[in-house]
Amino acid sequence: MQHVGTALVFSGIGIIVFLLAFFIMIKVTPFSIRKEIEQDHNTSLAILIGAVILGLAHIVAAAISG
């Protein structure tokens, strides 16, 4: 049970770090990411944001696993 508790704590910390980094990325961009993707159908921006999300998730996972 100790391993399950540790995994839950590290998962929670990883999700918080991921969300914090994602919100910083949204605030730093000089335009609305949501408007560009939803209204203007900017596919390249959607692919770029997806790649950034995957990169952040990979970094958080590597930091948690040690």
Distance bins in CASP14 RR format, pairs under 12 A and 6 or more apart:
PFRMAT RR
TARGET T0000
AUTHOR 0000-0000-0000
RMODE 2
METHOD distances of the structure
MODEL  1
1 7 0 0 0 0 0 1 0 0 0 0 0
1 8 0 0 0 0 0 1 0 0 0 0 0
2 8 0 0 0 0 0 1 0 0 0 0 0
2 9 0 0 0 0 0 1 0 0 0 0 0
3 9 0 0 0 0 0 1 0 0 0 0 0
3 10 0 0 0 0 0 1 0 0 0 0 0
4 10 0 0 0 0 0 1 0 0 0 0 0
4 11 0 0 0 0 0 1 0 0 0 0 0
5 11 0 0 0 0 1 0 0 0 0 0 0
5 12 0 0 0 0 0 1 0 0 0 0 0
6 12 0 0 0 0 0 1 0 0 0 0 0
6 13 0 0 0 0 0 1 0 0 0 0 0
6 64 0 0 0 0 0 1 0 0 0 0 0
6 65 0 0 0 0 0 1 0 0 0 0 0
7 13 0 0 0 0 0 1 0 0 0 0 0
7 14 0 0 0 0 0 1 0 0 0 0 0
7 64 0 0 0 0 1 0 0 0 0 0 0
7 65 0 0 0 0 0 1 0 0 0 0 0
8 14 0 0 0 0 0 1 0 0 0 0 0
8 15 0 0 0 0 0 1 0 0 0 0 0
8 64 0 0 0 0 0 1 0 0 0 0 0
9 15 0 0 0 0 0 1 0 0 0 0 0
9 16 0 0 0 0 0 1 0 0 0 0 0
9 64 0 0 0 0 1 0 0 0 0 0 0
10 16 0 0 0 0 0 1 0 0 0 0 0
10 17 0 0 0 0 0 1 0 0 0 0 0
10 60 0 0 0 0 1 0 0 0 0 0 0
10 61 0 0 0 0 1 0 0 0 0 0 0
10 62 0 0 0 0 0 1 0 0 0 0 0
10 63 0 0 0 0 1 0 0 0 0 0 0
10 64 1 0 1 0 0 0 0 0 0 0 0
10 65 0 0 0 0 1 0 0 0 0 0 0
10 66 0 0 0 0 1 0 0 0 0 0 0
11 17 0 0 0 0 0 1 0 0 0 0 0
11 18 0 0 0 0 0 1 0 0 0 0 0
11 57 0 0 0 0 0 1 0 0 0 0 0
11 60 0 0 0 0 1 0 0 0 0 0 0
11 61 0 0 0 0 1 0 0 0 0 0 0
11 64 1 0 0 1 0 0 0 0 0 0 0
11 65 0 0 0 0 0 1 0 0 0 0 0
12 18 0 0 0 0 1 0 0 0 0 0 0
12 19 0 0 0 0 1 0 0 0 0 0 0
12 20 0 0 0 0 0 1 0 0 0 0 0
12 60 0 0 0 0 0 1 0 0 0 0 0
12 64 0 0 0 0 1 0 0 0 0 0 0
13 19 0 0 0 0 0 1 0 0 0 0 0
13 20 0 0 0 0 0 1 0 0 0 0 0
13 60 0 0 0 0 1 0 0 0 0 0 0
13 61 0 0 0 0 0 1 0 0 0 0 0
13 63 0 0 0 0 1 0 0 0 0 0 0
13 64 1 0 0 1 0 0 0 0 0 0 0
14 20 0 0 0 0 1 0 0 0 0 0 0
14 21 0 0 0 0 1 0 0 0 0 0 0
14 22 0 0 0 0 0 1 0 0 0 0 0
14 56 0 0 0 0 1 0 0 0 0 0 0
14 57 0 0 0 0 1 0 0 0 0 0 0
14 58 0 0 0 0 0 1 0 0 0 0 0
14 59 0 0 0 0 1 0 0 0 0 0 0
14 60 1 0 1 0 0 0 0 0 0 0 0
14 61 0 0 0 0 1 0 0 0 0 0 0
14 62 0 0 0 0 0 1 0 0 0 0 0
14 63 1 0 0 1 0 0 0 0 0 0 0
14 64 1 0 0 1 0 0 0 0 0 0 0
14 65 0 0 0 0 0 1 0 0 0 0 0
15 21 0 0 0 0 0 1 0 0 0 0 0
15 22 0 0 0 0 0 1 0 0 0 0 0
15 56 0 0 0 0 0 1 0 0 0 0 0
15 57 0 0 0 0 1 0 0 0 0 0 0
15 60 0 0 0 0 1 0 0 0 0 0 0
15 61 0 0 0 0 0 1 0 0 0 0 0
15 64 0 0 0 0 0 1 0 0 0 0 0
16 22 0 0 0 0 0 1 0 0 0 0 0
16 23 0 0 0 0 0 1 0 0 0 0 0
16 60 0 0 0 0 1 0 0 0 0 0 0
16 64 0 0 0 0 0 1 0 0 0 0 0
17 23 0 0 0 0 0 1 0 0 0 0 0
17 24 0 0 0 0 0 1 0 0 0 0 0
17 56 0 0 0 0 1 0 0 0 0 0 0
17 57 0 0 0 0 0 1 0 0 0 0 0
17 59 0 0 0 0 1 0 0 0 0 0 0
17 60 1 0 1 0 0 0 0 0 0 0 0
17 61 0 0 0 0 0 1 0 0 0 0 0
17 62 0 0 0 0 0 1 0 0 0 0 0
17 63 1 0 0 1 0 0 0 0 0 0 0
17 64 0 0 0 0 1 0 0 0 0 0 0
18 24 0 0 0 0 0 1 0 0 0 0 0
18 25 0 0 0 0 0 1 0 0 0 0 0
18 52 0 0 0 0 0 1 0 0 0 0 0
18 53 0 0 0 0 1 0 0 0 0 0 0
18 54 0 0 0 0 0 1 0 0 0 0 0
18 55 0 0 0 0 1 0 0 0 0 0 0
18 56 1 0 1 0 0 0 0 0 0 0 0
18 57 1 0 0 1 0 0 0 0 0 0 0
18 58 0 0 0 0 0 1 0 0 0 0 0
18 59 0 0 0 0 1 0 0 0 0 0 0
18 60 1 0 1 0 0 0 0 0 0 0 0
18 61 0 0 0 0 1 0 0 0 0 0 0
18 63 0 0 0 0 0 1 0 0 0 0 0
18 64 0 0 0 0 0 1 0 0 0 0 0
19 25 0 0 0 0 0 1 0 0 0 0 0
19 26 0 0 0 0 0 1 0 0 0 0 0
19 53 0 0 0 0 0 1 0 0 0 0 0
19 56 0 0 0 0 1 0 0 0 0 0 0
19 57 0 0 0 0 0 1 0 0 0 0 0
19 60 0 0 0 0 0 1 0 0 0 0 0
20 26 0 0 0 0 0 1 0 0 0 0 0
20 27 0 0 0 0 0 1 0 0 0 0 0
20 56 0 0 0 0 1 0 0 0 0 0 0
20 60 0 0 0 0 0 1 0 0 0 0 0
21 27 0 0 0 0 0 1 0 0 0 0 0
21 28 0 0 0 0 0 1 0 0 0 0 0
21 52 0 0 0 0 1 0 0 0 0 0 0
21 53 0 0 0 0 1 0 0 0 0 0 0
21 55 0 0 0 0 1 0 0 0 0 0 0
21 56 1 0 1 0 0 0 0 0 0 0 0
21 57 0 0 0 0 1 0 0 0 0 0 0
21 59 0 0 0 0 1 0 0 0 0 0 0
21 60 0 0 0 0 1 0 0 0 0 0 0
21 63 0 0 0 0 0 1 0 0 0 0 0
22 28 0 0 0 0 0 1 0 0 0 0 0
22 29 0 0 0 0 0 1 0 0 0 0 0
22 33 0 0 0 0 0 1 0 0 0 0 0
22 49 0 0 0 0 1 0 0 0 0 0 0
22 50 0 0 0 0 0 1 0 0 0 0 0
22 52 0 0 0 0 1 0 0 0 0 0 0
22 53 1 0 0 1 0 0 0 0 0 0 0
22 54 0 0 0 0 0 1 0 0 0 0 0
22 55 0 0 0 0 0 1 0 0 0 0 0
22 56 1 0 0 1 0 0 0 0 0 0 0
22 57 0 0 0 0 1 0 0 0 0 0 0
22 60 0 0 0 0 0 1 0 0 0 0 0
23 29 0 0 0 0 0 1 0 0 0 0 0
23 33 0 0 0 0 0 1 0 0 0 0 0
23 56 0 0 0 0 0 1 0 0 0 0 0
24 52 0 0 0 0 0 1 0 0 0 0 0
24 56 0 0 0 0 0 1 0 0 0 0 0
25 33 0 0 0 0 1 0 0 0 0 0 0
25 48 0 0 0 0 0 1 0 0 0 0 0
25 49 0 0 0 0 1 0 0 0 0 0 0
25 50 0 0 0 0 0 1 0 0 0 0 0
25 51 0 0 0 0 0 1 0 0 0 0 0
25 52 1 0 0 1 0 0 0 0 0 0 0
25 53 0 0 0 0 1 0 0 0 0 0 0
25 55 0 0 0 0 0 1 0 0 0 0 0
25 56 0 0 0 0 1 0 0 0 0 0 0
26 32 0 0 0 0 1 0 0 0 0 0 0
26 33 1 0 1 0 0 0 0 0 0 0 0
26 34 0 0 0 0 1 0 0 0 0 0 0
26 35 0 0 0 0 0 1 0 0 0 0 0
26 36 0 0 0 0 0 1 0 0 0 0 0
26 37 0 0 0 0 0 1 0 0 0 0 0
26 49 0 0 0 0 1 0 0 0 0 0 0
26 52 0 0 0 0 0 1 0 0 0 0 0
26 53 0 0 0 0 0 1 0 0 0 0 0
27 33 0 0 0 0 0 1 0 0 0 0 0
28 52 0 0 0 0 0 1 0 0 0 0 0
29 35 0 0 0 0 0 1 0 0 0 0 0
29 36 0 0 0 0 1 0 0 0 0 0 0
29 37 0 0 0 0 0 1 0 0 0 0 0
29 45 0 0 0 0 1 0 0 0 0 0 0
29 48 0 0 0 0 0 1 0 0 0 0 0
29 49 0 0 0 0 1 0 0 0 0 0 0
29 52 0 0 0 0 0 1 0 0 0 0 0
30 36 0 0 0 0 0 1 0 0 0 0 0
31 37 0 0 0 0 0 1 0 0 0 0 0
31 39 0 0 0 0 0 1 0 0 0 0 0
31 40 0 0 0 0 1 0 0 0 0 0 0
31 42 0 0 0 0 1 0 0 0 0 0 0
31 45 0 0 0 0 1 0 0 0 0 0 0
32 38 0 0 0 0 1 0 0 0 0 0 0
32 39 0 0 0 0 1 0 0 0 0 0 0
32 40 0 0 0 0 1 0 0 0 0 0 0
32 42 0 0 0 0 0 1 0 0 0 0 0
32 45 0 0 0 0 0 1 0 0 0 0 0
33 39 0 0 0 0 0 1 0 0 0 0 0
33 40 0 0 0 0 0 1 0 0 0 0 0
33 42 0 0 0 0 1 0 0 0 0 0 0
33 45 1 0 0 1 0 0 0 0 0 0 0
33 46 0 0 0 0 1 0 0 0 0 0 0
33 48 0 0 0 0 1 0 0 0 0 0 0
33 49 1 0 0 1 0 0 0 0 0 0 0
33 50 0 0 0 0 0 1 0 0 0 0 0
33 52 0 0 0 0 0 1 0 0 0 0 0
33 53 0 0 0 0 0 1 0 0 0 0 0
34 40 0 0 0 0 0 1 0 0 0 0 0
34 42 0 0 0 0 0 1 0 0 0 0 0
34 45 0 0 0 0 0 1 0 0 0 0 0
34 46 0 0 0 0 0 1 0 0 0 0 0
34 49 0 0 0 0 0 1 0 0 0 0 0
35 41 0 0 0 0 0 1 0 0 0 0 0
35 42 0 0 0 0 1 0 0 0 0 0 0
35 45 0 0 0 0 0 1 0 0 0 0 0
36 42 1 0 1 0 0 0 0 0 0 0 0
36 43 0 0 0 0 0 1 0 0 0 0 0
36 44 0 0 0 0 1 0 0 0 0 0 0
36 45 1 0 1 0 0 0 0 0 0 0 0
36 46 0 0 0 0 1 0 0 0 0 0 0
36 48 0 0 0 0 0 1 0 0 0 0 0
36 49 0 0 0 0 1 0 0 0 0 0 0
37 43 0 0 0 0 1 0 0 0 0 0 0
37 44 0 0 0 0 1 0 0 0 0 0 0
37 45 1 0 1 0 0 0 0 0 0 0 0
37 46 1 0 1 0 0 0 0 0 0 0 0
37 47 0 0 0 0 0 1 0 0 0 0 0
37 48 0 0 0 0 0 1 0 0 0 0 0
37 49 1 0 0 1 0 0 0 0 0 0 0
37 50 0 0 0 0 0 1 0 0 0 0 0
38 45 0 0 0 0 0 1 0 0 0 0 0
38 46 0 0 0 0 1 0 0 0 0 0 0
39 45 0 0 0 0 0 1 0 0 0 0 0
40 46 0 0 0 0 0 1 0 0 0 0 0
42 48 0 0 0 0 1 0 0 0 0 0 0
42 49 0 0 0 0 1 0 0 0 0 0 0
43 49 0 0 0 0 0 1 0 0 0 0 0
43 50 0 0 0 0 0 1 0 0 0 0 0
44 50 0 0 0 0 0 1 0 0 0 0 0
44 51 0 0 0 0 0 1 0 0 0 0 0
45 51 0 0 0 0 0 1 0 0 0 0 0
45 52 0 0 0 0 0 1 0 0 0 0 0
46 52 0 0 0 0 0 1 0 0 0 0 0
46 53 0 0 0 0 0 1 0 0 0 0 0
47 53 0 0 0 0 0 1 0 0 0 0 0
47 54 0 0 0 0 0 1 0 0 0 0 0
48 54 0 0 0 0 0 1 0 0 0 0 0
48 55 0 0 0 0 0 1 0 0 0 0 0
49 55 0 0 0 0 0 1 0 0 0 0 0
49 56 0 0 0 0 0 1 0 0 0 0 0
50 56 0 0 0 0 1 0 0 0 0 0 0
50 57 0 0 0 0 1 0 0 0 0 0 0
50 58 0 0 0 0 0 1 0 0 0 0 0
51 57 0 0 0 0 0 1 0 0 0 0 0
51 58 0 0 0 0 0 1 0 0 0 0 0
52 58 0 0 0 0 0 1 0 0 0 0 0
52 59 0 0 0 0 0 1 0 0 0 0 0
53 59 0 0 0 0 0 1 0 0 0 0 0
53 60 0 0 0 0 0 1 0 0 0 0 0
54 60 0 0 0 0 0 1 0 0 0 0 0
54 61 0 0 0 0 0 1 0 0 0 0 0
55 61 0 0 0 0 1 0 0 0 0 0 0
55 62 0 0 0 0 1 0 0 0 0 0 0
55 63 0 0 0 0 0 1 0 0 0 0 0
56 62 0 0 0 0 0 1 0 0 0 0 0
56 63 0 0 0 0 0 1 0 0 0 0 0
57 63 0 0 0 0 0 1 0 0 0 0 0
57 64 0 0 0 0 0 1 0 0 0 0 0
58 64 0 0 0 0 0 1 0 0 0 0 0
58 65 0 0 0 0 0 1 0 0 0 0 0
59 65 0 0 0 0 0 1 0 0 0 0 0
59 66 0 0 0 0 0 1 0 0 0 0 0
60 66 0 0 0 0 0 1 0 0 0 0 0
END
